[in-house]
Amino acid sequence: MSDTPRKPDLRLFLVVKNNLDSPQSSWIPMGAAWANADGRGYSLSIDFLPIRMPGKSYDFVLRTPLEDQTDDTQAPDNRAF
């Protein structure tokens, strides 16, 4: 077994809309997911949990990492999901 950490299979983002009428949203990287060895699920690593705020809506989105994306790289705004 290698001591080198495996790159995540998926990245976890919190997508925050400031209000329900606005098309603008903020994509905040918040974790990653790795496929389980048996292929039947994923293990998640979550960096934080959001606090619910009135007037905002939240979505959790799993996306495949971009080839050049590192842990501190943010996703582009306005991705469709």
C-alpha positions, -999 to 999 in steps of 0.1 A, spaced: 0 0 0 13 34 -9 17 64 15 8 88 -13 -28 100 -9 -51 91 -38 -67 119 -57 -105 121 -51 -129 106 -76 -154 134 -70 -153 169 -55 -181 181 -31 -193 217 -35 -218 237 -16 -238 259 -40 -254 289 -23 -280 311 -39 -285 344 -22 -322 344 -29 -346 321 -48 -352 347 -75 -315 353 -84 -297 332 -110 -263 340 -93 -248 314 -71 -216 308 -52 -197 275 -56 -177 267 -24 -155 236 -23 -163 217 8 -149 182 4 -142 152 -17 -154 116 -24 -135 84 -31 -151 53 -46 -152 23 -22 -132 -8 -32 -164 -28 -38 -177 -2 -62 -210 1 -44 -206 36 -28 -183 65 -19 -165 76 12 -169 113 19 -145 138 35 -164 170 44 -144 200 55 -173 219 71 -211 219 75 -230 250 65 -253 269 89 -288 275 76 -294 312 69 -328 328 60 -332 339 24 -305 315 11 -309 282 -6 -283 254 -5 -274 226 -28 -247 199 -25 -231 190 -58 -206 162 -65 -186 168 -96 -156 151 -112 -125 170 -106 -110 191 -134 -76 179 -145 -58 210 -133 -80 214 -102 -62 213 -68 -78 212 -34 -77 250 -31 -91 257 -66 -127 269 -67 -152 258 -93 -163 282 -120 -194 302 -111 -228 294 -127 -222 257 -134 -254 241 -145 -265 211 -123 
